Structure formats: C-alpha cells, structure tokens
Amino acid sequence: SGVIQGMVSAANTTTPIAPGDSVILDSAVTVVGSPQFKTAAGSDSNFGIMIYDPKSSSVLTPGFIQVAMNFTAPVMWLVAAAAILPGVFVEQAASGGDVVTFGTSTNKLRGIALDPGATGQLMRVILVGGAGALL
C-alpha cells in the first residue's frame, strides 16, 4: 500500500513529528523491531512523509505514526553480508543472495534496509523496482 507503521525514535525528543513532515529511519537503532523514525533535515533524502493522524496532530517519542513511503515495493527478509544500518540503500553482495551497503561494489541497488543488520543476520529490506533497480 505504500504506508508503513513505525514509532518515533527516542532520538526525536525535542520537536514532535507532525503530518506532512518528512522523516528518515534512525540509523542509530541497533535492535530489530518496529521501524523508528525521526524528522528529516532539509539536506536528507527522506524515507517518506508522516500521514495525518486524527487522534494526534503531532507525535513525540515513543508514539506510533504512519508514514507514506517513497518506496512501495514488497518487504523481504534478506541476509546481511556485513554490518548495515537502518535507512541505507543495499545492493547484492559479490557472492550469493546476501546484501551489503550500496556502493560497496559495482552491483545494482536492491532496496533500503528497514532494520539494522550484522553479518549472517536476517533483516527486512524494501525492494526497489522499476527504474530504481537500474541504478
């Protein structure tokens, strides 16, 4: 559907996230669980936009929000071939079907990591399709 639920990151403590605000995944998260979002800076490539919540006009940690994602492809469990942070683009590793941070080699973009990953660990990845897969 292109919408995902997650929670406001503990790192987003001073300014609540409001509907229409751009958000990014918190790359400091080290535990797999609900995706954690923080407000995107103007220089960030946003992950998505917070959707209006009729129960609350803005949400501060540890509240839950829904985000309209820039990526609308399926979410798959993939194996990390190295340490990967949430919110980074990933590519297929040099061998096998594992993934590494995009730019590690010249392999094609596969998706964006929803979870942190360590070598050999399963992690959720939103696949990119269409023109994004050609990058």
N, CA, C and O atoms as CSV, one atom per row, in Angstrom:
chain,resi,resn,atom,element,x,y,z
A,1,SER,N,N,0.811,-1.206,0.000
A,1,SER,CA,C,0.000,0.000,0.000
A,1,SER,C,C,0.846,1.257,0.000
A,1,SER,O,O,0.341,2.348,-0.266
A,2,GLY,N,N,2.134,1.113,0.297
A,2,GLY,CA,C,2.991,2.277,0.350
A,2,GLY,C,C,2.952,2.996,1.679
A,2,GLY,O,O,3.537,4.070,1.816
A,3,VAL,N,N,2.262,2.414,2.679
A,3,VAL,CA,C,2.186,3.004,4.012
A,3,VAL,C,C,2.761,2.013,5.003
A,3,VAL,O,O,2.479,0.817,4.931
A,4,ILE,N,N,3.574,2.512,5.936
A,4,ILE,CA,C,4.162,1.657,6.953
A,4,ILE,C,C,3.975,2.305,8.320
A,4,ILE,O,O,4.016,3.528,8.449
A,5,GLN,N,N,3.771,1.475,9.333
A,5,GLN,CA,C,3.663,1.989,10.692
A,5,GLN,C,C,4.992,1.826,11.398
A,5,GLN,O,O,5.686,0.827,11.207
A,6,GLY,N,N,5.343,2.790,12.201
A,6,GLY,CA,C,6.556,2.719,12.993
A,6,GLY,C,C,6.411,3.618,14.197
A,6,GLY,O,O,5.338,4.165,14.453
A,7,MET,N,N,7.488,3.768,14.931
A,7,MET,CA,C,7.424,4.627,16.103
A,7,MET,C,C,8.408,5.777,15.972
A,7,MET,O,O,9.382,5.707,15.222
A,8,VAL,N,N,8.130,6.833,16.716
A,8,VAL,CA,C,9.031,7.972,16.740
A,8,VAL,C,C,10.252,7.559,17.559
A,8,VAL,O,O,10.113,7.044,18.669
A,9,SER,N,N,11.427,7.780,17.022
A,9,SER,CA,C,12.676,7.386,17.656
A,9,SER,C,C,12.901,8.152,18.956
A,9,SER,O,O,12.469,9.295,19.105
A,10,ALA,N,N,13.583,7.500,19.886
A,10,ALA,CA,C,13.964,8.160,21.133
A,10,ALA,C,C,14.884,9.348,20.861
A,10,ALA,O,O,14.993,10.245,21.697
A,11,ALA,N,N,15.543,9.365,19.709
A,11,ALA,CA,C,16.423,10.476,19.347
A,11,ALA,C,C,15.639,11.717,18.924
A,11,ALA,O,O,16.218,12.793,18.777
A,12,ASN,N,N,14.333,11.576,18.729
A,12,ASN,CA,C,13.480,12.691,18.283
A,12,ASN,C,C,12.696,13.217,19.490
A,12,ASN,O,O,11.470,13.107,19.529
A,13,THR,N,N,13.395,13.784,20.465
A,13,THR,CA,C,12.761,14.141,21.738
A,13,THR,C,C,12.309,15.590,21.850
A,13,THR,O,O,11.464,15.888,22.694
A,14,THR,N,N,12.824,16.491,21.053
A,14,THR,CA,C,12.509,17.900,21.261
A,14,THR,C,C,11.389,18.432,20.385
A,14,THR,O,O,10.577,19.230,20.851
A,15,THR,N,N,11.323,18.015,19.138
A,15,THR,CA,C,10.295,18.508,18.225
A,15,THR,C,C,9.426,17.356,17.753
A,15,THR,O,O,9.925,16.429,17.116
A,16,PRO,N,N,8.119,17.400,18.058
A,16,PRO,CA,C,7.243,16.314,17.598
A,16,PRO,C,C,7.203,16.244,16.073
A,16,PRO,O,O,7.430,17.242,15.389
A,17,ILE,N,N,6.915,15.070,15.557
A,17,ILE,CA,C,6.719,14.901,14.114
A,17,ILE,C,C,5.245,15.178,13.831
A,17,ILE,O,O,4.365,14.627,14.492
A,18,ALA,N,N,4.987,16.025,12.856
A,18,ALA,CA,C,3.622,16.416,12.511
A,18,ALA,C,C,3.271,15.901,11.123
A,18,ALA,O,O,4.164,15.620,10.324
A,19,PRO,N,N,1.972,15.773,10.827
A,19,PRO,CA,C,1.561,15.345,9.494
A,19,PRO,C,C,2.185,16.231,8.425
A,19,PRO,O,O,2.200,17.456,8.549
A,20,GLY,N,N,2.695,15.603,7.381
A,20,GLY,CA,C,3.348,16.314,6.295
A,20,GLY,C,C,4.841,16.475,6.482
A,20,GLY,O,O,5.546,16.856,5.548
A,21,ASP,N,N,5.339,16.187,7.692
A,21,ASP,CA,C,6.779,16.267,7.920
A,21,ASP,C,C,7.504,15.121,7.224
A,21,ASP,O,O,7.031,13.985,7.223
A,22,SER,N,N,8.637,15.425,6.641
A,22,SER,CA,C,9.494,14.394,6.060
A,22,SER,C,C,10.206,13.664,7.190
A,22,SER,O,O,10.620,14.279,8.172
A,23,VAL,N,N,10.347,12.345,7.047
A,23,VAL,CA,C,11.009,11.539,8.066
A,23,VAL,C,C,12.073,10.654,7.435
A,23,VAL,O,O,12.032,10.346,6.244
A,24,ILE,N,N,13.030,10.256,8.274
A,24,ILE,CA,C,14.045,9.278,7.891
A,24,ILE,C,C,14.058,8.186,8.936
A,24,ILE,O,O,13.568,8.376,10.049
A,25,LEU,N,N,14.617,7.044,8.581
A,25,LEU,CA,C,14.819,5.985,9.555
A,25,LEU,C,C,16.007,6.359,10.425
A,25,LEU,O,O,16.995,6.900,9.929
A,26,ASP,N,N,15.918,6.074,11.722
A,26,ASP,CA,C,17.004,6.384,12.644
A,26,ASP,C,C,18.105,5.347,12.465
A,26,ASP,O,O,17.924,4.180,12.811
A,27,SER,N,N,19.245,5.768,11.927
A,27,SER,CA,C,20.348,4.835,11.653
A,27,SER,C,C,21.091,4.418,12.912
A,27,SER,O,O,21.956,3.545,12.847
A,28,ALA,N,N,20.777,5.022,14.063
A,28,ALA,CA,C,21.426,4.645,15.316
A,28,ALA,C,C,20.736,3.469,16.001
A,28,ALA,O,O,21.239,2.959,17.001
A,29,VAL,N,N,19.593,3.033,15.477
A,29,VAL,CA,C,18.862,1.911,16.070
A,29,VAL,C,C,19.667,0.632,15.858
A,29,VAL,O,O,20.150,0.371,14.756
A,30,THR,N,N,19.808,-0.162,16.920
A,30,THR,CA,C,20.611,-1.385,16.837
A,30,THR,C,C,19.807,-2.648,17.105
A,30,THR,O,O,20.368,-3.743,17.077
A,31,VAL,N,N,18.513,-2.527,17.363
A,31,VAL,CA,C,17.669,-3.676,17.674
A,31,VAL,C,C,16.579,-3.791,16.615
A,31,VAL,O,O,15.918,-2.805,16.291
A,32,VAL,N,N,16.390,-4.996,16.074
A,32,VAL,CA,C,15.341,-5.220,15.088
A,32,VAL,C,C,13.996,-5.115,15.781
A,32,VAL,O,O,13.809,-5.677,16.860
A,33,GLY,N,N,13.075,-4.416,15.187
A,33,GLY,CA,C,11.738,-4.228,15.745
A,33,GLY,C,C,10.958,-3.296,14.852
A,33,GLY,O,O,11.160,-3.267,13.638
A,34,SER,N,N,10.069,-2.539,15.452
A,34,SER,CA,C,9.290,-1.575,14.697
A,34,SER,C,C,10.229,-0.517,14.118
A,34,SER,O,O,11.107,-0.036,14.833
A,35,PRO,N,N,10.072,-0.138,12.846
A,35,PRO,CA,C,10.920,0.923,12.302
A,35,PRO,C,C,10.806,2.180,13.156
A,35,PRO,O,O,9.718,2.535,13.610
A,36,GLN,N,N,11.938,2.853,13.372
A,36,GLN,CA,C,11.952,4.064,14.190
A,36,GLN,C,C,12.322,5.261,13.328
A,36,GLN,O,O,13.318,5.249,12.605
A,37,PHE,N,N,11.485,6.301,13.426
A,37,PHE,CA,C,11.625,7.471,12.568
A,37,PHE,C,C,12.029,8.706,13.352
A,37,PHE,O,O,11.717,8.844,14.534
A,38,LYS,N,N,12.733,9.605,12.662
A,38,LYS,CA,C,12.995,10.933,13.204
A,38,LYS,C,C,12.798,11.939,12.084
A,38,LYS,O,O,12.779,11.580,10.907
A,39,THR,N,N,12.651,13.199,12.462
A,39,THR,CA,C,12.410,14.259,11.485
A,39,THR,C,C,13.603,14.381,10.544
A,39,THR,O,O,14.754,14.403,10.982
A,40,ALA,N,N,13.316,14.461,9.256
A,40,ALA,CA,C,14.381,14.608,8.255
A,40,ALA,C,C,14.820,16.064,8.197
A,40,ALA,O,O,14.000,16.980,8.266
A,41,ALA,N,N,16.113,16.258,8.071
A,41,ALA,CA,C,16.653,17.599,7.843
A,41,ALA,C,C,16.439,17.957,6.375
A,41,ALA,O,O,16.198,17.079,5.547
A,42,GLY,N,N,16.525,19.217,6.063
A,42,GLY,CA,C,16.341,19.653,4.686
A,42,GLY,C,C,17.329,19.030,3.719
A,42,GLY,O,O,17.039,18.901,2.530
A,43,SER,N,N,18.491,18.645,4.217
A,43,SER,CA,C,19.521,18.063,3.358
A,43,SER,C,C,19.421,16.539,3.261
A,43,SER,O,O,20.170,15.921,2.504
A,44,ASP,N,N,18.497,15.922,4.024
A,44,ASP,CA,C,18.336,14.463,3.999
A,44,ASP,C,C,17.473,14.026,2.822
A,44,ASP,O,O,16.572,14.753,2.405
A,45,SER,N,N,17.748,12.836,2.288
A,45,SER,CA,C,16.832,12.196,1.354
A,45,SER,C,C,15.795,11.501,2.217
A,45,SER,O,O,16.103,10.529,2.907
A,46,ASN,N,N,14.565,11.999,2.177
A,46,ASN,CA,C,13.576,11.464,3.112
A,46,ASN,C,C,13.135,10.056,2.750
A,46,ASN,O,O,13.167,9.651,1.588
A,47,PHE,N,N,12.720,9.316,3.783
A,47,PHE,CA,C,12.185,7.973,3.613
A,47,PHE,C,C,10.712,8.055,3.230
A,47,PHE,O,O,10.204,7.229,2.471
A,48,GLY,N,N,10.043,9.062,3.766
A,48,GLY,CA,C,8.620,9.232,3.500
A,48,GLY,C,C,8.080,10.442,4.241
A,48,GLY,O,O,8.837,11.264,4.757
A,49,ILE,N,N,6.754,10.535,4.285
A,49,ILE,CA,C,6.045,11.656,4.893
A,49,ILE,C,C,5.060,11.115,5.920
A,49,ILE,O,O,4.350,10.146,5.650
A,50,MET,N,N,5.010,11.747,7.120
A,50,MET,CA,C,4.037,11.312,8.122
A,50,MET,C,C,2.626,11.616,7.643
A,50,MET,O,O,2.346,12.692,7.116
A,51,ILE,N,N,1.750,10.646,7.838
A,51,ILE,CA,C,0.343,10.770,7.453
A,51,ILE,C,C,-0.440,11.388,8.604
A,51,ILE,O,O,-0.115,11.168,9.771
A,52,TYR,N,N,-1.465,12.156,8.276
A,52,TYR,CA,C,-2.320,12.767,9.289
A,52,TYR,C,C,-2.942,11.700,10.177
A,52,TYR,O,O,-3.468,10.703,9.682
A,53,ASP,N,N,-2.881,11.910,11.495
A,53,ASP,CA,C,-3.472,11.007,12.478
A,53,ASP,C,C,-4.587,11.771,13.196
A,53,ASP,O,O,-4.309,12.756,13.881
A,54,PRO,N,N,-5.850,11.334,13.052
A,54,PRO,CA,C,-6.944,12.092,13.655
A,54,PRO,C,C,-6.889,12.133,15.189
A,54,PRO,O,O,-7.560,12.963,15.803
A,55,LYS,N,N,-6.100,11.252,15.813
A,55,LYS,CA,C,-6.011,11.230,17.274
A,55,LYS,C,C,-4.972,12.199,17.812
A,55,LYS,O,O,-5.025,12.570,18.985
A,56,SER,N,N,-4.030,12.615,16.978
A,56,SER,CA,C,-2.964,13.484,17.453
A,56,SER,C,C,-2.417,14.319,16.302
A,56,SER,O,O,-2.116,13.800,15.227
A,57,SER,N,N,-2.296,15.611,16.543
A,57,SER,CA,C,-1.811,16.482,15.471
A,57,SER,C,C,-0.288,16.430,15.323
A,57,SER,O,O,0.250,16.815,14.284
A,58,SER,N,N,0.409,15.951,16.369
A,58,SER,CA,C,1.847,15.747,16.288
A,58,SER,C,C,2.225,14.670,17.300
A,58,SER,O,O,1.528,14.472,18.296
A,59,VAL,N,N,3.328,13.979,17.042
A,59,VAL,CA,C,3.691,12.837,17.869
A,59,VAL,C,C,5.146,12.953,18.295
A,59,VAL,O,O,6.030,13.216,17.480
A,60,LEU,N,N,5.377,12.751,19.588
A,60,LEU,CA,C,6.718,12.746,20.142
A,60,LEU,C,C,7.008,11.331,20.629
A,60,LEU,O,O,6.083,10.544,20.832
A,61,THR,N,N,8.288,11.001,20.818
A,61,THR,CA,C,8.651,9.668,21.273
A,61,THR,C,C,7.894,9.312,22.543
A,61,THR,O,O,7.715,10.214,23.361
A,62,PRO,N,N,7.443,8.127,22.787
A,62,PRO,CA,C,7.561,6.925,21.964
A,62,PRO,C,C,6.307,6.624,21.169
A,62,PRO,O,O,5.964,5.454,21.003
A,63,GLY,N,N,5.608,7.633,20.671
A,63,GLY,CA,C,4.370,7.417,19.951
A,63,GLY,C,C,4.555,6.738,18.610
A,63,GLY,O,O,5.644,6.736,18.037
A,64,PHE,N,N,3.456,6.155,18.117
A,64,PHE,CA,C,3.467,5.473,16.831
A,64,PHE,C,C,2.894,6.383,15.757
A,64,PHE,O,O,1.977,7.164,16.012
A,65,ILE,N,N,3.448,6.273,14.542
A,65,ILE,CA,C,2.987,7.064,13.405
A,65,ILE,C,C,2.867,6.158,12.186
A,65,ILE,O,O,3.384,5.041,12.164
A,66,GLN,N,N,2.167,6.671,11.170
A,66,GLN,CA,C,2.140,6.011,9.881
A,66,GLN,C,C,2.839,6.916,8.883
A,66,GLN,O,O,2.695,8.138,8.918
A,67,VAL,N,N,3.605,6.287,7.987
A,67,VAL,CA,C,4.418,7.028,7.032
A,67,VAL,C,C,4.089,6.558,5.621
A,67,VAL,O,O,4.088,5.360,5.336
A,68,ALA,N,N,3.808,7.523,4.736
A,68,ALA,CA,C,3.662,7.228,3.311
A,68,ALA,C,C,5.077,7.144,2.756
A,68,ALA,O,O,5.811,8.132,2.754
A,69,MET,N,N,5.452,5.965,2.288
A,69,MET,CA,C,6.830,5.705,1.890
A,69,MET,C,C,7.121,6.147,0.461
A,69,MET,O,O,6.246,6.130,-0.405
A,70,ASN,N,N,8.365,6.540,0.239
A,70,ASN,CA,C,8.840,6.792,-1.118
A,70,ASN,C,C,8.954,5.471,-1.877
A,70,ASN,O,O,8.883,5.446,-3.106
A,71,PHE,N,N,9.131,4.381,-1.144
A,71,PHE,CA,C,9.287,3.053,-1.738
A,71,PHE,C,C,8.022,2.262,-1.483
A,71,PHE,O,O,7.554,2.199,-0.346
A,72,THR,N,N,7.462,1.662,-2.510
A,72,THR,CA,C,6.201,0.945,-2.341
A,72,THR,C,C,6.297,-0.520,-2.753
A,72,THR,O,O,5.272,-1.179,-2.925
A,73,ALA,N,N,7.490,-1.029,-2.910
A,73,ALA,CA,C,7.690,-2.420,-3.312
A,73,ALA,C,C,7.539,-3.343,-2.097
A,73,ALA,O,O,7.413,-2.856,-0.973
A,74,PRO,N,N,7.549,-4.646,-2.299
A,74,PRO,CA,C,7.417,-5.592,-1.190
A,74,PRO,C,C,8.586,-5.498,-0.206
A,74,PRO,O,O,9.686,-5.066,-0.552
A,75,VAL,N,N,8.312,-5.912,1.013
A,75,VAL,CA,C,9.343,-6.027,2.040
A,75,VAL,C,C,9.740,-7.492,2.124
A,75,VAL,O,O,8.883,-8.367,2.244
A,76,MET,N,N,11.041,-7.758,2.061
A,76,MET,CA,C,11.553,-9.129,2.106
A,76,MET,C,C,12.559,-9.269,3.238
A,76,MET,O,O,13.211,-8.300,3.627
A,77,TRP,N,N,12.678,-10.476,3.760
A,77,TRP,CA,C,13.742,-10.789,4.710
A,77,TRP,C,C,14.953,-11.215,3.896
A,77,TRP,O,O,14.885,-12.184,3.141
A,78,LEU,N,N,16.064,-10.495,4.044
A,78,LEU,CA,C,17.301,-10.827,3.355
A,78,LEU,C,C,18.410,-10.967,4.387
A,78,LEU,O,O,18.274,-10.501,5.518
A,79,VAL,N,N,19.500,-11.604,3.999
A,79,VAL,CA,C,20.620,-11.841,4.912
A,79,VAL,C,C,21.683,-10.768,4.696
A,79,VAL,O,O,22.094,-10.506,3.566
A,80,ALA,N,N,22.122,-10.153,5.791
A,80,ALA,CA,C,23.186,-9.152,5.720
A,80,ALA,C,C,24.524,-9.861,5.557
A,80,ALA,O,O,24.793,-10.852,6.236
A,81,ALA,N,N,25.362,-9.354,4.656
A,81,ALA,CA,C,26.702,-9.908,4.466
A,81,ALA,C,C,27.747,-9.077,5.207
A,81,ALA,O,O,28.935,-9.399,5.188
A,82,ALA,N,N,27.294,-8.006,5.859
A,82,ALA,CA,C,28.167,-7.108,6.627
A,82,ALA,C,C,27.269,-6.273,7.521
A,82,ALA,O,O,26.046,-6.408,7.469
A,83,ALA,N,N,27.853,-5.414,8.337
A,83,ALA,CA,C,27.057,-4.518,9.174
A,83,ALA,C,C,26.307,-3.524,8.289
A,83,ALA,O,O,26.896,-2.904,7.404
A,84,ILE,N,N,25.001,-3.379,8.536
A,84,ILE,CA,C,24.153,-2.480,7.752
A,84,ILE,C,C,23.288,-1.677,8.716
A,84,ILE,O,O,22.741,-2.230,9.671
A,85,LEU,N,N,23.165,-0.384,8.470
A,85,LEU,CA,C,22.356,0.499,9.303
A,85,LEU,C,C,20.956,0.646,8.725
A,85,LEU,O,O,20.791,0.558,7.508
A,86,PRO,N,N,19.939,0.867,9.562
A,86,PRO,CA,C,18.597,1.114,9.038
A,86,PRO,C,C,18.589,2.380,8.182
A,86,PRO,O,O,19.255,3.364,8.503
A,87,GLY,N,N,17.831,2.342,7.098
A,87,GLY,CA,C,17.692,3.508,6.242
A,87,GLY,C,C,18.707,3.637,5.132
A,87,GLY,O,O,18.616,4.556,4.319
A,88,VAL,N,N,19.693,2.720,5.077
A,88,VAL,CA,C,20.678,2.815,3.998
A,88,VAL,C,C,20.237,1.966,2.806
A,88,VAL,O,O,19.514,0.982,2.961
A,89,PHE,N,N,20.682,2.362,1.627
A,89,PHE,CA,C,20.427,1.568,0.439
A,89,PHE,C,C,21.336,0.347,0.468
A,89,PHE,O,O,22.470,0.421,0.941
A,90,VAL,N,N,20.834,-0.780,-0.043
A,90,VAL,CA,C,21.630,-2.001,-0.074
A,90,VAL,C,C,21.709,-2.547,-1.493
A,90,VAL,O,O,20.841,-2.294,-2.328
A,91,GLU,N,N,22.770,-3.302,-1.739
A,91,GLU,CA,C,22.989,-3.971,-3.022
A,91,GLU,C,C,23.279,-5.430,-2.741
A,91,GLU,O,O,23.569,-5.812,-1.607
A,92,GLN,N,N,23.200,-6.241,-3.779
A,92,GLN,CA,C,23.536,-7.652,-3.628
A,92,GLN,C,C,25.033,-7.778,-3.397
A,92,GLN,O,O,25.830,-7.093,-4.038
A,93,ALA,N,N,25.409,-8.664,-2.472
A,93,ALA,CA,C,26.828,-8.897,-2.195
A,93,ALA,C,C,27.481,-9.542,-3.410
A,93,ALA,O,O,26.797,-10.025,-4.312
A,94,ALA,N,N,28.802,-9.544,-3.425
A,94,ALA,CA,C,29.548,-10.084,-4.559
A,94,ALA,C,C,29.216,-11.543,-4.832
A,94,ALA,O,O,29.232,-11.972,-5.985
A,95,SER,N,N,28.915,-12.314,-3.787
A,95,SER,CA,C,28.544,-13.721,-3.996
A,95,SER,C,C,27.295,-14.031,-3.197
A,95,SER,O,O,27.099,-13.502,-2.103
A,96,GLY,N,N,26.465,-14.876,-3.739
A,96,GLY,CA,C,25.245,-15.286,-3.044
A,96,GLY,C,C,24.168,-14.227,-3.098
A,96,GLY,O,O,24.282,-13.238,-3.823
A,97,GLY,N,N,23.124,-14.444,-2.325
A,97,GLY,CA,C,21.978,-13.534,-2.306
A,97,GLY,C,C,21.996,-12.585,-1.132
A,97,GLY,O,O,20.999,-11.913,-0.866
A,98,ASP,N,N,23.112,-12.514,-0.420
A,98,ASP,CA,C,23.219,-11.608,0.721
A,98,ASP,C,C,23.310,-10.164,0.240
A,98,ASP,O,O,23.576,-9.912,-0.935
A,99,VAL,N,N,23.085,-9.208,1.161
A,99,VAL,CA,C,23.165,-7.793,0.802
A,99,VAL,C,C,24.193,-7.060,1.651
A,99,VAL,O,O,24.482,-7.443,2.784
A,100,VAL,N,N,24.736,-5.994,1.070
A,100,VAL,CA,C,25.689,-5.107,1.731
A,100,VAL,C,C,25.257,-3.671,1.448
A,100,VAL,O,O,24.366,-3.443,0.629
A,101,THR,N,N,25.874,-2.711,2.109
A,101,THR,CA,C,25.576,-1.306,1.876
A,101,THR,C,C,25.859,-0.942,0.419
A,101,THR,O,O,26.892,-1.323,-0.132
A,102,PHE,N,N,24.938,-0.204,-0.199
A,102,PHE,CA,C,25.074,0.197,-1.597
A,102,PHE,C,C,26.347,1.017,-1.777
A,102,PHE,O,O,26.641,1.907,-0.978
A,103,GLY,N,N,27.095,0.712,-2.828
A,103,GLY,CA,C,28.354,1.389,-3.102
A,103,GLY,C,C,29.557,0.574,-2.673
A,103,GLY,O,O,30.697,0.957,-2.934
A,104,THR,N,N,29.304,-0.562,-2.008
A,104,THR,CA,C,30.403,-1.431,-1.591
A,104,THR,C,C,31.111,-2.008,-2.809
A,104,THR,O,O,32.328,-2.191,-2.803
A,105,SER,N,N,30.342,-2.291,-3.850
A,105,SER,CA,C,30.912,-2.817,-5.088
A,105,SER,C,C,30.211,-2.105,-6.242
A,105,SER,O,O,29.664,-1.018,-6.057
A,106,THR,N,N,30.224,-2.693,-7.397
A,106,THR,CA,C,29.524,-2.097,-8.535
A,106,THR,C,C,28.197,-2.803,-8.806
A,106,THR,O,O,27.614,-2.637,-9.878
A,107,ASN,N,N,27.719,-3.587,-7.845
A,107,ASN,CA,C,26.455,-4.289,-8.025
A,107,ASN,C,C,25.276,-3.320,-7.968
A,107,ASN,O,O,25.403,-2.199,-7.476
A,108,LYS,N,N,24.144,-3.763,-8.472
A,108,LYS,CA,C,22.951,-2.928,-8.591
A,108,LYS,C,C,22.235,-2.763,-7.250
A,108,LYS,O,O,22.330,-3.610,-6.362
A,109,LEU,N,N,21.516,-1.647,-7.133
A,109,LEU,CA,C,20.684,-1.348,-5.980
A,109,LEU,C,C,19.588,-2.393,-5.836
A,109,LEU,O,O,18.952,-2.760,-6.824
A,110,ARG,N,N,19.356,-2.881,-4.614
A,110,ARG,CA,C,18.304,-3.869,-4.365
A,110,ARG,C,C,17.180,-3.322,-3.503
A,110,ARG,O,O,16.030,-3.729,-3.664
A,111,GLY,N,N,17.494,-2.391,-2.573
A,111,GLY,CA,C,16.436,-1.879,-1.709
A,111,GLY,C,C,16.972,-0.971,-0.622
A,111,GLY,O,O,18.103,-0.490,-0.689
A,112,ILE,N,N,16.135,-0.744,0.387
A,112,ILE,CA,C,16.505,0.086,1.530
A,112,ILE,C,C,16.261,-0.722,2.801
A,112,ILE,O,O,15.209,-1.343,2.957
A,113,ALA,N,N,17.224,-0.711,3.696
A,113,ALA,CA,C,17.158,-1.508,4.925
A,113,ALA,C,C,16.186,-0.880,5.913
A,113,ALA,O,O,16.276,0.310,6.217
A,114,LEU,N,N,15.255,-1.690,6.412
A,114,LEU,CA,C,14.360,-1.240,7.477
A,114,LEU,C,C,14.962,-1.507,8.849
A,114,LEU,O,O,14.658,-0.803,9.812
A,115,ASP,N,N,15.811,-2.515,8.940
A,115,ASP,CA,C,16.389,-2.953,10.206
A,115,ASP,C,C,17.901,-2.817,10.184
A,115,ASP,O,O,18.508,-2.719,9.118
A,116,PRO,N,N,18.515,-2.813,11.380
A,116,PRO,CA,C,19.969,-2.959,11.412
A,116,PRO,C,C,20.315,-4.401,11.080
A,116,PRO,O,O,19.533,-5.308,11.365
A,117,GLY,N,N,21.467,-4.621,10.487
A,117,GLY,CA,C,21.873,-5.981,10.160
A,117,GLY,C,C,23.330,-6.218,10.505
A,117,GLY,O,O,24.160,-5.316,10.397
A,118,ALA,N,N,23.631,-7.428,10.920
A,118,ALA,CA,C,25.006,-7.867,11.155
A,118,ALA,C,C,25.242,-9.074,10.262
A,118,ALA,O,O,24.285,-9.717,9.831
A,119,THR,N,N,26.480,-9.387,9.982
A,119,THR,CA,C,26.813,-10.492,9.088
A,119,THR,C,C,26.047,-11.756,9.471
A,119,THR,O,O,26.103,-12.211,10.614
A,120,GLY,N,N,25.336,-12.312,8.498
A,120,GLY,CA,C,24.586,-13.543,8.694
A,120,GLY,C,C,23.213,-13.365,9.323
A,120,GLY,O,O,22.499,-14.349,9.521
A,121,GLN,N,N,22.830,-12.147,9.636
A,121,GLN,CA,C,21.551,-11.869,10.299
A,121,GLN,C,C,20.476,-11.518,9.281
A,121,GLN,O,O,20.736,-10.813,8.305
A,122,LEU,N,N,19.255,-12.021,9.520
A,122,LEU,CA,C,18.124,-11.647,8.682
A,122,LEU,C,C,17.709,-10.220,8.999
A,122,LEU,O,O,17.731,-9.792,10.153
A,123,MET,N,N,17.331,-9.498,7.960
A,123,MET,CA,C,16.859,-8.127,8.130
A,123,MET,C,C,15.810,-7.836,7.067
A,123,MET,O,O,15.824,-8.428,5.988
A,124,ARG,N,N,14.893,-6.912,7.385
A,124,ARG,CA,C,13.860,-6.545,6.421
A,124,ARG,C,C,14.400,-5.489,5.464
A,124,ARG,O,O,15.056,-4.531,5.873
A,125,VAL,N,N,14.108,-5.690,4.175
A,125,VAL,CA,C,14.535,-4.763,3.118
A,125,VAL,C,C,13.351,-4.479,2.222
A,125,VAL,O,O,12.685,-5.404,1.757
A,126,ILE,N,N,13.078,-3.185,1.972
A,126,ILE,CA,C,12.063,-2.805,1.000
A,126,ILE,C,C,12.745,-2.866,-0.361
A,126,ILE,O,O,13.704,-2.138,-0.619
A,127,LEU,N,N,12.247,-3.733,-1.222
A,127,LEU,CA,C,12.830,-3.863,-2.552
A,127,LEU,C,C,12.523,-2.631,-3.391
A,127,LEU,O,O,11.473,-2.008,-3.231
A,128,VAL,N,N,13.443,-2.282,-4.285
A,128,VAL,CA,C,13.156,-1.208,-5.228
A,128,VAL,C,C,12.894,-1.848,-6.570
A,128,VAL,O,O,13.531,-2.830,-6.953
A,129,GLY,N,N,11.959,-1.282,-7.261
A,129,GLY,CA,C,11.619,-1.838,-8.567
A,129,GLY,C,C,11.701,-0.777,-9.628
A,129,GLY,O,O,12.098,0.356,-9.354
A,130,GLY,N,N,11.334,-1.129,-10.825
A,130,GLY,CA,C,11.316,-0.168,-11.919
A,130,GLY,C,C,12.674,0.456,-12.150
A,130,GLY,O,O,13.694,-0.234,-12.137
A,131,ALA,N,N,12.688,1.759,-12.362
A,131,ALA,CA,C,13.921,2.475,-12.674
A,131,ALA,C,C,14.905,2.416,-11.512
A,131,ALA,O,O,16.115,2.454,-11.739
A,132,GLY,N,N,14.417,2.322,-10.256
A,132,GLY,CA,C,15.305,2.275,-9.105
A,132,GLY,C,C,16.237,1.087,-9.143
A,132,GLY,O,O,17.372,1.178,-8.677
A,133,ALA,N,N,15.781,-0.024,-9.688
A,133,ALA,CA,C,16.604,-1.231,-9.757
A,133,ALA,C,C,17.717,-1.103,-10.799
A,133,ALA,O,O,18.646,-1.910,-10.821
A,134,LEU,N,N,17.621,-0.094,-11.656
A,134,LEU,CA,C,18.632,0.092,-12.695
A,134,LEU,C,C,19.827,0.896,-12.200
A,134,LEU,O,O,20.874,0.910,-12.848
A,135,LEU,N,N,19.683,1.568,-11.055
A,135,LEU,CA,C,20.767,2.406,-10.539
A,135,LEU,C,C,22.011,1.606,-10.241
A,135,LEU,O,O,23.014,2.166,-9.799
